[in-house]
Amino acid sequence: MMKVTTLSLLAVLFNLSGYCYALINPFLPGWNPDPTFLRVGDDYFVVTSTFEYFPGHPIYHSKNLVDWKLIGHGLTRPSQLSLMGTPTDAGLWAPGLRYNNGTFYLVSTARYAYTNEYRLFPRSFYVTTDDIFHGEWSDPVYFDSLGYDADLFFDENGDVYNTWCGINNAMDKIYGIYQNKIDIATGNSLTTDELIFNGTLPLNSSSRPEGPHVYLINSTYYLLIAEGGTDNNHRATIQRGPSPSGPWENNPMNPILYNGADKSLPVQRTGHADIVEGANGSWWGVALGGRPQGGNDSHLQLGRESFIFPVSWEDGWPVFNGGEPISEHIEGVLEDKSPLVKYTNEFDSDSLDLTFYNVRTPYKPFHSLTARPGHLRLNGNGYAPGDRDSAALLLRKQTSYDEVFETELDFQPTSNLTEAGISVYYGDQLHNEIAVCGDPNGGEGRFVKVKTIVQAEQEGPWSLTYTNNTITTVEYYPLATTSAPVKLTAVGASTNYTLGYAEGDDAWMYPVTFDSAAISVPPFGGFFFKGAAFGIYSTGNGRSNLVPADFSYWKQTPTGI
């Protein structure tokens, strides 16, 4: 049963619990786009997109909507997710998490190519488990329909609907919301695909109605969608009707979420929302948003993050955040508690925690926590960061614009090709490294190698548009010894990064600072769907690398907490 709430009533409810009341956003800091939201009992879950990262689709859990913990991933096996050679920003797109009769359903779309002949979207699929905390998710069950952003709706009469974003044909590519009934045991279609909504914007290839969610609330069906693409025109709109397929009555207050009308707001790109009724009858929503730095849209290196907000009801329509824009600080609800934490891992366990990712599905394990106790050992292969394959590269998301990443590396290269170090990483064409390698001229000794891929100078302010103007620079700095461990660091600031190194107990050296636009502005024909991560890697640059790279710790410290 829906309970009509207001912001003032929510404040009263949470004041009774003794909290300080000012919600802090993003509640999942660092890139976590396309959140899907679910409550089962007093457990709340959010799942987000991962694109070409492996494992796929992180699952976050909370009891109070304040403290969120990563409890697992939906796709952890090659049989579920084979991302060999998948381009940057392809892979897993927006998920949908639903629950029915004791079973959790995680819906997703895996896109494996962007080439011209790949004119249609792939099939979406779902995986299932009866234990979201400890159980294994099934292998994929595929739909017959073609499209993305699919989601399941279980109606009261037992019918199951698949609703997704599709296109009218492979040439015009006019997007719309499609739907059919399915057999939930097989994924097979029971009815033909039906176009149920074209969105609220003028119907053209840029309006992009997508991210559909269907709800049944107080005997009325609602269709919540995203529109306007994923840049500053991104928004959420909602309709209601007498059936899961409409016909739809437009909410006169649409868009119900749209920060793009005021480009001065610190949170932009708001959209792709999902809502749930809380355990106490309150209502909540989640959505993605971005926080451009310095008033500059190209300084968006954390990408699209997940925001949470209260939902009230007026005249049978949901109202997001009291009708106010989504912000980083929402007064009157939840606990004033920063989601940012300092992270230190001294590699004293025999396994990595859930926060680490590979780029694409690894062919086989390339790291070990037992080969040298107290160290994470990387066994390099022929691939390097930026190669469209599975390099020996481990990543962890950057969570704050002002954040310092530091590690210590024990590595004795045997040639100018053997190399190990750290990366500030977005994707194949947007990444910057500082590493230890052999003499670039084939001689003796060790060197620090600094590789930066930056944007060329151009007139006017940066704009988040495609560009071919990239310059790659490589510089080398000799090290004093052939054996001392080398500390490496990447210092993130609001609009730039600084790379540094220190040999043994020597003072830090900082050879380069680069503009964060270098990992925020996509190259020509590219996309910007993710965000920055810090990484460690080892490579033979096209050859086998038999030299172990041993890292003794990982420190990731957001400043100001």
ABEGO torsion letter per residue (X at the ends): XBBBBBAAAAAAAAAAAGBBBBBBOBABBEBBBGBBBBBBEABBBBBBBAEABOBBGBBBBBAAGABBBBAEBABABAAABBABGBBBGBEBBBBBBBBBGGBBBBBBBBBABABAABABBBBBBBBBBABAAABBBBBBBBBABBEBGBBBBBBAAGBBBBBBBBBABAAAGBBBBBBBBBBAAAGBBABBBBBABAEABBBBAAAGBBGBBBBBBGGBBBBBBBBGEABAABBBBBBBBABAAOBBBBBAAOBABBAAABAABABBGBEGBBBBBBAAGBBBBBBBBBBBBGGBAABAAAEBBBBBBBBBBBGGBBBBGGGBBBBABBBGBEBBBBABBBBBBAGABABBBAABBBBEBBABBABBAAABBGBBBBBBBABBBGBBBBBBBBBBBBABABBBBBBBBBBBBABAABBBEBBBBABAABBBBBBBBBBAAGBBEBBBBBBBBBBBBBBEBBBBBBBABBBBBBBBBBBABAABBBBBBBBBBAABBBBBBBBEABBBBBABBBBAAAAABBBBGBBBABBBBBBBBBBAGGBBBABBBBBABBBBBBBGX
